């Protein structure tokens, strides 16, 4: 269960599934990430960001009143209000729980599933290529809403059929 709480790691998942990623130079070369000193985010800790919201005047006034009464900043008041509101919505996206760090994984017939982004990272292919595999019937996937999920056994079967398994 401890492993479930960790962030998704394609290399670890490949190793667990016994898949060797094939090297590919297809497509456009990826740009290296350029680290920029963002003056907008200057002075904020890593878990904070600046955002612009459009709010009703009455809600802003209540927020200001709350901040004044509690002797806290509007930023802190908004954080308290959002935290209280969002605590009731922890289960909004059950298929995305592992990615949000709650430790729960969507299971289909008791099997761990992967979303398309994770499958593309495991197979070292683009998301579009993975979608084509699904559309052509080469890779079995379950659709829930607008999202596709691939079970562990379907991913292993696909990898074995493509001879990319140990």
N, C-alpha and C positions, 0 to 999 in steps of 0.2 A: 504494500500500500504506500510505503514511503517513496518508491520510484514513481508512482502515479502523480505525486505532488510536484515532481520536478518538471521544468519546462521541456517541451518537446525537443528531442535531439535526434536528428536524422541518422547520424553515425551509430548511435546506440541502438536505435530501432533496427537499422540494417543488420547489425551484429546479432541482435536477438532473433531476427527472422532468418538469419543465415544467407543474406543477400549480399552479393558483391556488386557494388555500383560500377557500371561501365563508364569509362571516360567518354565525354562527348564534347565536341567543339562545334556543335551545331548552333546556328543562330548568330545573333549579333554578340560581339564581345561585351561582357558585363563591365560597366564602369566601376572603378574602385570608389568606395565611399570616401567622400571628401569631408573631413571634419572641419566644420566652420564654427567660428565663435559667434554664436547667435546673440546679438545684443538684446533682443526681445526677452530672452530667457535669463539674462544676466541677473545674478543675485538670488535666484530661486534654487531650492534644493532639488535633488534629482526626482523626487516624487511629486513635484508641483509643475504646472505649466500655466502660462497666461492664456486666457480665452476671452472672447468677446461674446456677450449674450444680448439678446433683445428680450426685455422683460416688461411685463405690465407695470405701470406706475404704482398701482396699489400693492403689488407683491414686493416691489423694491422698497416701498415705504415701510411695509411690515418687517422686511429684512433689516432695514436701518433701525427701526424701533427695537427689534430684538437685540441687535448688536449694541445699541446704546444702553438698554436695560441690563444686559449681561456684562457690559464693560469690555467688549471684545471688538476686534476689527470686523468690517463687513466681510472681508475674505474668510475669517474664521467663522462668522455667522453663516455664510453660504456653505462652507464645508460641513458644519453641524447639520444644517437643514438637508443638504443632499445626502449625507451619510444616513440620517434618520429615514429619509424617503426611500433610499435604495436598499436598505436592509430588508425590506419586505419583498424585494424583487431579485433575490439571489438566484432563484430558479427560473429566471426568464428564458434563458437559452440552455436547455439541458444538454444539447449536443455540443456545447462549447465549454462545459464545466472544467474539463482538464486543462484547457488552454487558459482559463482564468484562475487556475491554481486551487480549485476547491478539492481536488483529489478524486473527483468522480469522472468516470469514463463512460461514454455511450457504448453500450454493449448490445449487439444484435445476436440473438440466440446464444447468449453467454460469451460471445467472442468480442475481443477488443476491436475497435474500429479506428480507421484513419480518415481524415478529411483529405480533399484533393491536394491541398498545399503540402501536407505531410507525405502523401504518396509520391508526389512529384519530387520531393526532397530525398525520399528513400530510394527511388528509382533513378534519380539524377536526370530527370526529364522535365520538360516544361508542363505547366498545368494544362495547356491546350493539348499537348500530346497525350496526357493522361485522359483528358476528356474524349479524345478520338479513340483511344483504346476501349473506353467504356461504350461509346457509341457504336463501334464496330463489333462489340461483344467479346473482345479479347480479355477484358478485365471486368469481372462481375462487381457491380456496385449497387448499393441501396440508396434510393432517393428519399429524402425526408425534407419536405418543403422544396426549396430551391437548392438544397445542398446534397451532395453525394458523399456517401461514406462507404469505404471498402473494408471488409472484414479481414482479419489476420489470415484466415485460411484462403480467402480469395487472392490476397496479395502473394502468399506463398505459392499457390497454384500458378498464378501468372508468371512469377519469377522463374518457377521450374520450367514452364512451357517455353520461356524465352531464353533458357539456359544461362541464367544469371544467378543461379543458386549454387552454394558450395556443395 
